[in-house]
Every structure is written in structure tokens, then in C-alpha cells.
């Protein structure tokens, strides 16, 4: 009988309660009859769906409450008959040694009918859409396509023609809202038009730089939560459309989470100003190229003065500096490039849509270089210290040798009857040195 077989197996090896494959094999050996198959299957379904909860809830929930609850869970998750599910739960409780006053079937149920499921309710009727709304929505997205064609494969700042198409699209979506102020897709269209109007004119590898259709929102560069049109769309959307919009937003957030795993810095350049500057005159004249990052959005980390980064599109590396603007104040987030001659053909140009990055490998490399610089600095300081110490010792040795030489010379002068100070002769009258005038003795 499957109930007794389960109890025998689990009492012999309780770990099998967590190993569905081995338990299945052993039950098949213990219960080979075809009529036992449905009960063995019920035991396996219970093992997969409720046994872990049964084991984990011991001591924290009364068995008289726990087992009926798990029976309902098993029915809901597998579609088993009520009495067959209750029998499987009670069989597991007995095998695990759980004491209870609950009285489920102790013998396998036979011929029980499946619990009658309520008849499915028809979906609520979809409200009819004004035909004029459909036409205006179509014209709005066609205007966005026209704007895309203007900026496709072109770099630089926004073009007036593209902005005109975006304004037209905005107007079409606003006309839809004049007809139905709670039409969620129109707010989504306005959001697409706003993104395109202020979007980039250079494509990067991860994010949409222009929005042609609603699905492109999933490739926008930042979450949509703070966009007012997105908030209104979520507010007025039905459950299906709301789930679709939230899916776009969730995709954006997941992409940014992936960026954080790869990059220590990921900054999208939104607006720049690049110019050529000369300093000095004639042969002392120097020149440099200045690229001011007017506006940027940091998805990971932030640009800081002195930071070394690379442009994702070209792989070239730069360093953030400072520059004095025309009003006499310092502008942060400015790239300064050294003298590159007088030709503008070498001008460095970073435009809207470029991406500045610092990978985690670059951070590690920078840290290793910093440690090496500190090590070399300490080594140089130690070398200078030792050199100064040797010089002091050498000077002291020379002074001592000079002093000993003077003392030796003085002794020789005294032995010769001369003045010990300068070796001069003493006068016969007065006994003073004829050179230094000091008296003898």
C-alpha cells in the first residue's frame, strides 16, 4: 500500500523527503501495481508542492491548522481531487511523525469526482474607441517617424526640422486628449514625442536616441517613473496596458542594473561645446582644444575633476579638468586637451549621445598605478634620506680629519719651539709670536 510504503521509506531515511527523484524510484519499487500509480503520483505532487512547508512549519503552526491549509494549497497548485490531496497530505504527515487530530481519509479514495470549477466569466466589454482617436494616434506616430528620418545617421545638435515634426506629433496626441482626457496611449505618445524632441542625434550602443514607436520606450536611457506623462498613462491604463508599460520600465531598470555590474562610471553626454583656444603670441603661442560638457546624465557614478575615462564609441581616453569661462567663473566637467598645433583638423569633438565610461578593470588599473606611484615616491624619499645621511656622515668625517690634522701640526710646531697657533717664531724680547702676537705658553 503506498501509504505504508512512504512511511517505511521516510522513517528509514528522512532525507528522501527532500529528494524527489530517489523517492520516486523507491516508491516505484515498493508499489509496482498499476492501481497504485495514481496514489504514488499524488504523493510525489505533495512532495514537490507542500512537504517543504510542512517540515518548515513544524512547531510554529498547529498541525490541525497546517494540514488542511496545505491540502488547499495542493489542490490549487496541482488540480488534484480534494479527497486525494487530503489523503496525500495526511500520508506525508504520518510518515514525518506529525501528530494531529485532523481526520482526513486514511484509505485511498476511489471514484471521487473532481471539485467543480466555477464557470469562467466573460471578459468585460471593451469600450468602443472613437474613430477620430485612431486617426490622430496614427498621424502622431507618423510624425515621429518623419523626425527619425531627419536625424538618422547624422551627428550634432538637434535639427529644427526634426523638432517641428516632434511638435506636430505632440499636437496630434493633445487633440486625442481633448476628445478623451483619460486615453492612456495618448499620454504615452506625448512621452515619446518629448523624448525625441530633447533626445540625442547620435546613436549609442545601448539606448534609444530617438523614439519612433511605443516599444522603443524599453530602450530609453533612464527609468520612466518621474515622467509626468508616464504617470498619467499608468493612472488611466487598464490592467493589461499598465502591465505592458511597467514592463518597459522594468526592462530599463534591469539594463541599468547590468551596467552597474560592468562599469564604475557610465555617463551619457547630452550637450557639449567644443572650441579652439590660442594663448600667447608669436613663437611662444600655444593652443588647445576645450570641450565643455554642458549637460550629462550619470547612470552609474559621476564625472569628477581629475578622473580618467574613455569614450565608449572610440575607446579614446581623456581626463576631466577645469576651464575659466567668459564670465570669469570655473566650469566643472570640462575636458582640456594639450597643445595640438594650429590646425583645426585635429579638433576633438564629443557630441550628444556619446557615452563616457570607466570600467571596473580601469579602476583596478588606476589603483595599481596609484599604489606603484606611491611606492616609487616612498622609494625616492628613502633614497634622498639615505643620500643626505651619507653626506652628513662624510662632512663630519672630513671635519674630524681636519681637526686631527690641525692638532698634529700644532704638536709639531710646539716640539720645534714654534707658536702652536700658526707656527710663528717667538721674539727674544717679550716672548710673543712674531706672527699672531700671542705670548708663549
Secondary structure, DSSP 8 states (H G I E B T S, - for coil): -HHHHHHHHHHH-GGGGG-HHHHHHHHHHH--SGGGHHHHHHHHHHHHHTHHHHHHTTTTS-HHHHHHHHHHHHHHHH---HHHHHHHHHHHHHHTT--------SS---S-------------------HHHHHHHHHHHHHHHHHHHHHTT--SS--HHHHHHHHHHHHHHHHHHHH-TT-HHHHHHHHHHHHHHTS-SS--SSS-SS--SGGGGGG-SS-STT-HHHHHHHHH--HHHHHHHHHHHHHHHHHHHHHHHHEEEEEEEEEEEEEEEEES-GGG-EEEEEEEEEEEEEEES---TT-EEEETTT--EEEEEEEE-TTS-EEEEEEEE----S-GGG-----TT-EEEEEHHHHHHHHHHHHHHHHHHHHHHHHHHHHHHHHHHHHHHHHHHHHHHHHHHHHHHHHTTS-TTT---B-TTT-BBTTT--B--
